[in-house]
């Protein structure tokens, strides 16, 4: 396994990390944003942030977990910016794919409304809670794996998940009530 070293030029390290991890970063961002263009923006943001680090660039060993977490955080940052500035959310909605004309239009609309409400609810969680929630329910990590990735205890992960689920549930109920 090739690992980028401190002696390699920054551009070579960045290219190596991109080739090895860009799909993982994109998938994590897409699961959170629900939009391919937004996931591409997150992908670009993650690697641009690495490029800006220059002198502090060396990532030893497997950078995958770090980049995965960076993608999740950048995706939630994007959702939070959209919540604060609804005008930017309208631009993102234009990139949504059109529903299948053969599908039931009501169920398609309901699913999209639910997705939007879920993304909004996740954007209201703290960074740590949103990251734990995404790792568990979008990335399908087990609690002990999340604990290891984030330097938490499994008990802390379980408590965070419990509180996050309750908060997301409240937000979804509130969104449903407002939609009626």
C-alpha positions, 0 to 999 in steps of 0.5 A: 500500500502506497502512503503519501510521505512528508517528502512528496510535493503537496500536489502529489500527496493531494492527487494520491489522496484524491484518487484513493478517497474521492468516491468515499467522500462523494458517497458520504456527502451525497447521503447527507445532501441528497443531491449529486451537485451538492456532493460534488461541491462538498468533494471539492470543498474537502480537497480544497481545504486540504490544499490550503493547509500546505505546511500542515498537510501530512496525513500519515497512514490511512487518511480515509476516516479523516476525509470521510469525517470531513465530508460529513462535516462539510455536507452538514455545513452546506445544509446549515448555510442553506437553512440560514439563507433560504435563497441558496436552497432554491438554487439547489432544488433546481438540480433535483432529478425529476420523478419517474412519470410512471410513479405515483406523484403523491408518493414521490412528493411525499418522499421528497418532502420527507428527505427535505425535512430530514436534511433540515432536521439534521442541520439543526443538530450539533456538529457532533450529534449530526456526525454520529447520526450520519455515521450510524444511519447513512453510513451504517457504522456500528456504535463501537465503530463510531466510538473508535472513529470519533474517540468516544465511548460506546455509551456516549455514542448510544446516548448521542444517538438516542438524543439525536433520534428524539430531536430529529423526530421532533423536527419531523413532526414539527415540519409535518404539522407546518406542512398541513 
